Amino acid sequence: MPGAHPVLSAGSVPRRAVQLTALLAMLVFFTAQLVGALLPQLQLFIAASAAGLTLDLYLQQKQPGLLSLLGKIRFDVTVRQLLRDMLILAGLLRIEGINPLHEQSPLTVGLLAFYLAHFACQAIAVMVRRSRTLPILTRNIDASALRLTPAPPRLLARQAGRRLLRFSVPTTVGLLITAATTDAYWGGIGLLIALVLAVGGTIHLGSWLLPRKRAAHEQKVLEWLNDWLADYRPTVGMYFSGGTSSAYQANMWLSTLAALDGNPIIVLRERFMVQKIDATDVPILCIPKVAHLMYLEHSTLKMMLHPANSGKTSQVLRIPSIKHAFTNHGESDKLSSCNPYAKAYDELWVAGPAARDRYQDADIGVEDKDVVEVGRPQLAPIQPYTGAPAGEFTTVLYAPTWEGWTDDPGNTSVILAGENIVRELLADPGVRLLYKPHPMTGSVDPRAGGANVRIKAMIVEANTGRDGEGPGPEALAERVRRHEELVQLTTTAFRRSADEAERMMLQGAPEGSRAAAVAEATRAWEAAYWASFPAWEHQIITDARPAIYTCFNQADLLISDVSSVISDYLISEKPYAVANTSGLAESDFRAAFPTVRAAAILSPEATGLSALLAAVRDPALDAYAAERAELKEHLLGPSDPPSLVRFNEAALALSAKADERRERMSTRFASLPSQREGEAADAAEEMEMETGRSLDSSDSSDAAEESATV
């Protein structure tokens, strides 16, 4: 069956062969250097020494990951360069004409001084990096009060291996010239240059520890955070924690968050995630440590949206003054959409009645009163169904999901059905295929990754057999121009040496409404993107842009799996199909997954695809049109009032609950002093009964203090 066995991606075998060859060459150069030093064989010695350093420099630049493997076996760059230099010194001892006492010893001392300077620079680099690692990171927030400064050169601060190798070049060259000429002068010159570079670099790097350049200490940064929270007064936030490829889960909610009443904020936990959040005007605050997260408890923040579950979610749920709503990053009939962890949130915000029923049917302890139907506000840009395809080609979007973390059968159709589906579509001359796999396809199951590679190869090959008219070069130029405009709006140009603190300095409060400008530029780029390709050309879409919703607007038919993709697509009421690779009979499959109720069901062999295409081209043959309209409302809720209105009302209602709790707690704490006064009076009365005398005012005060202490 197609995709039954894992395969290596195209080009992986040659790449591994090159890597193994490079490691073997490094071993050969060290061996040749040793042999050349012991014989001695001058030409071999010089050539091997120079080639070894050159190879190391090249691999540091092009294959740093490969060299990191050597570090795991204690053969890191410092050990390699030290061994290389020791072999050079050993070779000089074997060469006639060089006096070991008068010429070799000064060279050895100079080399030792160079390594001492290198290690001193490394120690300073560690101190500088630690001083510039702030307890929080921000974006879209004016942090000028912290007096942040540009980062030091990364060669000095963060690239110890490259620094050692590059600063060693004068040493190696000088010593090798000494070996060739038997004149220690050249070795001394090389060592002097290297020593000046190492010492000068250390002094320059150390200037970042002086008050003028030193970053603010932790307590000062946290005090600034507290002041900023008090000044900005956030009311609604989005909390997100995840891996490097999960930022899309938060990005899909940016426009909705920005449109809510109040002062929005985004709270992140991973430092790298700050730069992965799409362009937005909403202030972004990254708080890596859980202890610092508690600063939010004393802020005006009332509620937080959660687009995903993560291990760090429980850390913010411990803040009782904030209400929490789980919005998820998409809804489907998969088991992952009914995670028992959902019980931890105050409310679960779902699109429509289907999700409410899903939680109750799952019987995981979620109470129906905690489920709030808010629709899907981000689906507004999706265009509604207008009938049969207007052009010569029927555009089919195949957007399979990934294999998931569980072993549930049929999570993705890529493994069992993907190649068959694509093969059938490519065989129809009237079809234009848009293939947009999930970005995590193949990350768990190698079979999915292998099938994904083969599908892409099939599409590329199919395009070579097609021909026809296409847009002129001006269309491509327009796409490039629009892309440059969009990149300029959505990215900040950083120096290569920029670190987190420098990026934070540069990404202060945005000027004007950048989000609106980005939205307009995105629409212009999308129009230019689709106009730059021939109408007959199949497309493989793996980048974040064009987004899935833009692909929905291009498609006449969607083929996908049981995932949130089909739920979102239903807003258009266009025809869709779902691949059944679960092993269930079609009737059982429809019963188990309500989102496929209005879909055409495809077997792993893709049977029935021809009939489906005929129904798309002739709406009279479409047997599911009425069911799609009904299922749309069941999954996504009513169209009136608009989803964004319902979402905002839910946010205001949950914020009001947070206010009510704070008022209750405030009233409760306000009553504590009177309770303590009563306790003090009782203590005084007891003491009066025991001693038989009245307590004067000072005694009453002492009793009150004693009671409070107890």
N, C-alpha and C positions, 0 to 999 in steps of 0.2 A: 504494500500500500504506500502511496506517496507520503514522504515525510516520516516513514517508520523508523529510520535510523538517523542518529545525529551526524552532521557533516561539519567539516571545517569551512569557515567563510572563505570566499574567494580572496586569494592573495595571502591567507594566513600561513600556508605552508612555505612559500618563498620567504615571507618575512621572518619566520622562525629559523629558516635555513641561514639567512643573513645574520641573525643574531648569534646563532651558534658559531658561525664562521668568525664573527668578530671576537667572541670570547676565546676561540681557539687561536686566533691570530695574536691576541694579547698574551696568551700563554707561550706561544712560540717566540714572541719578541723578548719576553723575560728570560726564556731559556737561552736564546741566542745571545742576549746581553751577558748572561752569566758565563757562557762558553767563551765569548769573545774577551771577557775580562780575565779568565783563568789561563787561556792559552799562552800569551795574549794574541788575539787576532784583531788588529786595530780597525780595519775596515768593517768587519762584522760587528765589533763592539760599538762603533759610532753609529752605524746604520740602525742597529737594533735599538739603541738608546733613543735616538731621534724618532724612530717609527713608533716606539711604544708610547712616548709622550704625545705624539701627534694623534695616535688612535684614541688615547684616553681623552684628549681634548675634543675630538670629534664625537665620541660617544656621550660625553657630558652634555653636548649641545643637542644631539639628535636622538639619543637613546638613553635618557636618564633613568628610565624605569628598568632597563637592562642592568645598569650598573648598581641599582639598588639591591638587586639579587646578590651581587657580590658582597655588599655590606652585610647581608644576613649571615654570611659565612666568615665574617671578620676580615674581609679583604676589601675594605672600603678605599676611598681615594687617598686618604692620608697614608695608609699602609702601602698602597701601590707606589705612590710617589716617593715615600721614604725608602722603600726597597730599591726603586730605580736610582735614587741618588746614592744609596750605599753601594750599589753595584758599580756606579761610575767612580766613586772614590776607591773602591777595591781595584778597579781596572787601572786607575792612575798609579797605584802602588806597583803594578806589574809592568808598567811601561818604563823602559830605560830612558834616562835623561831627566827624570823628575826626581828631585831630592825630597824624600819623605819628610825629613826633619824641617828643612827650611822652606819648602814650598807646599807640601801636603798638609802640614799642621795648620797653617793659617786658613787654608781652604776649608778644612774640617771645622775650625772654630767659626768661620763665617757662615757655613751651612747650618751649624747649630744655632747661631744667632738668628738666622732667617726663620727656622722652625719655632724658636721661642717667640718671635714677633708674630708668626702665624697663629700660634695658640693664644697669645695675648689678644689678637684681633678677634679670634673666635669667642673668647670670654666676654669681651666688650660687646660683641654682636648679640650674645645671649642676653646680656643686661639691657641693651637697647630694645630688643624685641619684646622683652617682658615689660619694659616701661611703656611701650607703645601699644601693648595689648590692653585695651580699655575694658572695663567691666560690662559696658554696653556698647552697642553700635546703633547709629541712627541714619535715616534717609528722609529727606523732605523736612528736616528740622534744622533750624538755625542753631548751630553749636559753636558759634564764634566766641562765646563766653569762656569756652574751655581752652582758647588760644592754641588750637591744633596747628601743627607744623608739617611741612612736606617730609616724606620719608627719606632716610639715607639711601645711597645707592645700594641696590639689591645685591650687587656683587660683593659688597662689604658686609651687609647685614644678614643676607639670607642664602647666599650661595658659597658656602665654605669650600666645597669641592672645586668649583670653577675658579674661585679666587686662588686657591693653592696651586692649581695647575697653571693658570695664566701667569701668576707671579713667579712660578718656577721656570718659565721659559728662558729668561735671561741667565739663570743659574745653569740650566742644562746646556744651553748653547755655549756659554763661556767655558764650562768644564770640558765639553767635547772639543772645543777649539784648542784648549790646553792639551788634551790627549793627542790631538793631531800635530801640534807644534812643539810640545814639551815645554811650553812657556806658560807659567802659572799666572802671568799678568792677565790673560784673558779670562781665566776662571775667577780671578779677583774682581775684575770689572763686572762680570755677570752677577756675582754674588752681591756686589755693592748696589747694583741697580735693583735686584730683587729685594734687598734689605731696605732700600729707600722706599720702594713700593709698599712693602709690608708695614714698616713703621709709620710711614705717612698715612697709609690707609687706616691704621689703628688710631692714630691721633685724630684724623678727620671723623672717623666713626664715633670716637669718644665725645666729640662735641655735642652729640645728641643727648648726652647725659647731663649737660650743663643746664642751668635754669632757663636760659633763653630758648632752648630747643626741647627740653624735656617735657614729655606729655604730663598732663594733670594726673595726680595720684588717685587711687580708687575712691577714697572718701570724698574728695572734691567732685569727682564725676557723679557720684551718687547724690550728693547734695544738689548738684545742678539738675539731675533728673527729677528730684523731688520738686524743685522750684518750677521746672518746665511743666510738670504734670499739674501743679497748682495754677499755673498761668493759662495753659491751654484748656484745661478742664474737659478731658475726653469723656464721652458718654457711651459710645458704642464702639466695640472693637472686633477684630477678627484675630483669632489665635491660630497659629500654624506651626507645626513641627513636622519635618519629614526628610527624606533622602534627596540626593542630587537630582533625580528625575521626577520628583513629585510636585514641583512648583506649580504645575498646571492646575493642580487641585485648588490652590489658593487664587491663582490668577483669574479663574473663571468668575470669582465673586468680587473682583475689584470694582467694577462699575456699579454693582448693586450696593456695595458698602459706601461708596462715595455719594450715592444718591439718597441715603437715609438722612432723616432729620437728626440734628445734633452734631457733635464733634467726633468724627471717626478716627480710629487709630488701628494700625496693624502691629500685632505683637508676634515676633518670631523667636525661636530658640537657638537655631544654628547660624553661625556667623556667615557661612557661605551663602545662605538663603537670601541675605539682604540684596545681593546683586541679581538674584534669579527672579525676584518679583518684577512683573512687568511695569511699564511706565504708569505712574499714578501720582496724584497730588496728595493722597492720604499720607499723613506722617507714619513712618515705619520705625519701630523700636525693637531692637534685638536684645534680649536679656538671656544670656546663656546660663547663668547660675540660678538655681531655684531660690536661694536666699534673697537674691536681688529682685526676684519676681514678686516678692511680697510688698514691694513699694507700690504695686498697683492696688493693694488692699486699702491704702489710705488715700487713694485718688478719688476722683468723681466718676470713675468708670462704672457703669451700671450693668452692662451686659456684654457678652462676647459670643461671636459666631464661631463655630468649629466646622470647617469643611472636611476634616479627616480625623480619624482616631490615631493616636500615637502613644508611645510609652511615656512621653512627657506631658500628656494631656492631664493626667491625674494631678500633676503638680500645681496647675492653675485652678483645677476644680476645688482645691482645698481653700480657696479664698471665698469666704461665705458672703462677703458684701457684693459679689458680682454674680449675676445670673448667667447661665450658660445655655445656649441653643445649638443643637447639632443640625447642620444643614446638609452635610455630606457633599460629595463632589459629583453626584450623579445618582440616579435611582434605577434599579433593575430588579429582576426577580431572583438574582443570585443570592446565595445564603449570606454573602458578605454584606448585603444591604440590610440585614437584620441581626447585627452584632449585639450580643447581650450587654456589651459595654455601653450601649445606648441608655441603659438605666441610670448611668451616672449623671446625665445632663438634666437640667431643670425642664427643658422642653425639647421636643424633636420636631423640627420644621420640615415638612414634606410637601411635595408638589400637589398631590390630590388624594382622593379617597382610596386609590389603589394601595398607596404606601401605608395609609392608616390600617387598611385591612391586612396588609402584609405583616405588620408588627403584631397584630392580634392573633393572626393565624400561626405565627412563629412561636407564640407562647413563651416569650423570654423575660416576662416580668414587666414589660412596658405598659403603663396604664394609659388608657385611651384619652383621658383628660389632658395628658402631657403632650399629645400629638396635635400640631397646629398646621393646617393646610395653607400654604402661602404661594403655591405655584412655582414657576421657574422664571424669574425676572430676566435672566440673561438670554432667554430665547426670543426676545422681541425682534432681533434683526432677521430671523428666519422668515423667508417669504412663503406665502400660502400656495397651495396647489392651484394651477391654472389650466389643467387639462393635459392633452397629449403633447409629446415633444414637438416643438415648433420647427426645429431644424432638420437637417438630413440625418443627424446622428442622435441616438438615444444614449444619454450619459448615465452610466451606472457607477455608483460609489460603493466600492467594497471596503468596508471599514471594520475589520475583525478586532475583537478585543484580545488581550494577552492571556497567557495561561494561568495567571493568578498564583496565589501562595498555597492554595489548597489543591487536593487531588480530585476535586469534583469533576466527573466526566462531562465533556462538552463545554468546558470553560471557553475554549477558543476553537474556531473552525479551521484555523490555519493548518494544524497538523494533519487532520483527517480529510478535510474537504477543500482547503484553500486552493490547491493546485487544480483540482477538478473544476471548481467554480471559475477560476480565471481562464482555464483552457476553453471552457464552453463560451465564455464571454468574448474571448479573443477570436473565436471561430466565427462569430457573427460580424459580417462586414459593416453592419449599421450601428455597431456599439462603440462608444468611446468610454474607456475604463479609467476611473480615478481610483487608485489604490492607496489607501491611507491606513497603514497598520498602527496598532497601539505602540507608543514609544518604548514600552517595556517588553515588547515581543522578543522571546528568546532569552530573557534574563533569568528564567527559572528552568525551563525545559529546553535543552539544546535542539530537540526535534522541531520546536516552533521556530527557532532561529534558522535552522537549515531550510525549512519550508519557505520561510520569508525570503531567504536569499534566492531560492529557485524561482519563486513567483516573480521577483523583480527581474530576473534574467529572462523569463518568458515574456514579460511586457516589453523589455528592451528589444528583444528579437522580433516581436510582433510589429513594433514601430518601424523597423528596418524594411519590412515588407509593405508598408503603406506609403502612399504618395498623394499629393494633391496640393491645392493652393493654400497658402498660408499668409500670415501678416508680413508686411515689409519690415525692413530694418528699423524704421522709425518706431514701430511698436516695441521692439526690444529696447531701443534707446529710452523710450518713455518709461518702461518698467525699471530700467536701471536708475533713471533720474528719480522716480518715485521711491525706489528703494533707498537711495542715498538720503532723501529728505526724511524718510521714516527712521532710518538709523540715527540720523542727527538728532531727531526728537526723542528717541527712546533710549539712547545710550549717552553716557558721559565719557569723554575722552580722558583716559588716565595714562600717566607715564608708566613705563614698564616697571619702574621701581616703586610705584605707589603701593602702600599697604592699607590696611583697614582704616587706620586713623586718617590718612590722607584722603581716602575716598569719602569718609565721613565729613571731612572738611569741605570737600568740593561739592558734595550732594546735600547742600543746605536747603533752606526753604525754597520751593520752586517759585519762579516768577510767572505771574499770570496763571491762566488755566491751561496747563500743559496737557492735561488729560483730554480736554476737548480737541486740542490741536492734534494730538496723537490719534484720536478716533477719526478725525477727518482725513489725516494722512494715511491711515490704515485703509480706509474705504477707497481712497484714490489709488493706493498701491494694489489693492485687490483687483480693482477694475483693470488696471494696466497689466497685472499678472495674467489674468485669464485672456485678455486681448492679445497677448504676445505669443500665444500658442495656436497652431492650426486646430480647427474644429474637430479634425479626425485623429489627432494625436493622443495616445494614451498617456496618462500621467502617473508618476510615482511620487507621492507627497509624504515626506518623512520629517520635514522641518515643522517648527511651531506655526509658521505661516506658510500658506493660508490655513486659517483655523478650520476646525471641523464644521462650524456653522456656515462658513463661506462655501465649503464644499457641498453642504446641504442645498444651498441655493443654486448650485450648478447642476445638481443631480435630478434625474427623472425617476430614478429607482435607487433604493438603498438595500444593500445586502450586508447583514451584520450578524452578531451573535446576541445572546441574552445579555444585554448590558444597557447602561444608561444612554448609549448612542441611539437606540431605537426609541426610547422614551422621549428623548429630545426631538428626534426627527418627526415624531407624530404630530408636533405642533403645526407642521406644514400640511398634514393629511395626504401626503404623497404616498404612492405604493411602496411597500417595503417587503423584504423577505428575510427569513432567519434560517440559518443552517442548523439542522438538528444532528449534532454529533454526540448526543448524550446516550444513545443506545435505546432510548424510549420509543415506543410506537407514537405515531403522530398525534393520536387522540390523547395519550397520556402526556405527551410533550406540551400540548396546548393547555391541558388541565393544570399541569405543574407550573407553567410560566404564563400568567395572564397577559404579559406584554406582547406575546406572540399571537394573541387571539385574532387580530385583524391582519396577520401576516401570511404570505405564502411560505410554506415550509419546504426547504430544500434538503434532500438527503445528502450523505457524504459523497455520493457519486454525482451530485448536482442534477439529478433528474428533475424534469419539470421546469427547467430554466427557460427553454424555448417558449413554452406556453405563457410563462410569466412575462417575458419580453413582449409577446403579442398583446397581452392585456394592458401593458403600459402604453403601447402604441395605439391601442383602440380602447378608450375608456368604456365602451359598451361591453367589453369582455371582463371588465374589472368587477370581481365578485365581492370585494372587501371594502368598497368605498364607504358604505353606510357604517360598517363596523369600525372603520378607522375614525370617523367623526365621533362615534360614541365612546370609543376607547380613549381618544384624545382627552375628553373631559374627565374620564375616570382616572386617567394617569396624571394629568396636569391641572385639573381643576377648571373652573369656569373662566371665560375670557373677560367677564365683567363682574366686579371691578378688575382692572388690570393687575397683573401679578405684583408689580412693583408697589402698588398701593397697598395690597394685602400684606406684603412683606414689611413695609414700613409701619403699618398698623400693628403688626405682631411685635416689631421691635419696640415700639412705644409702649405697648401693653406689658412686655416683659421688663422694660426699664421701670415702669410704674411699680411692678412687684418688688423690684430691688429697692425703690424708694420707700415702699411700705415697710419692708423689713428693717431698713435703716432707722425709720421712725420708731418702730417697735423697740429696737435695741437701744436707741437713744433714750426713750422713755424709761426703759428698764434700768439703764445705768444711772439715769437721773434720780431714781428712787433709792439708790444705794446709800447716799449720805443720811437720809432720814431714817433708814433702817439701822444704820450704825449708831445714830443718836439714840434710838430706842433701846438698842442693846446696851449702850453706856448707861442709860437711866436705870435699866434693870439691874445692871451690875452695882450701881450706887445704892439701890434699894436693898440689895442683898447684903452689902457691906454694912449698911446702917442697922439692919436687923441683927447682924452678928456682933457689932461693937456697941450697940445701944446708944449711939450718938449720931447726930446729923453730920453729914459731910459739908464742909464749907465749899466755896466755889473752886478753890484750888484743888481740893481733894476730888471734886467732881471731874475736874479737868484731867487729873491723873488717872482716875478710873476709866474715863473715856478713852484715854490714850492706851491704857492697859488692855481694855476690851478690844480696841482696834488692832493692837499688836497680836492678841490671841487669835 
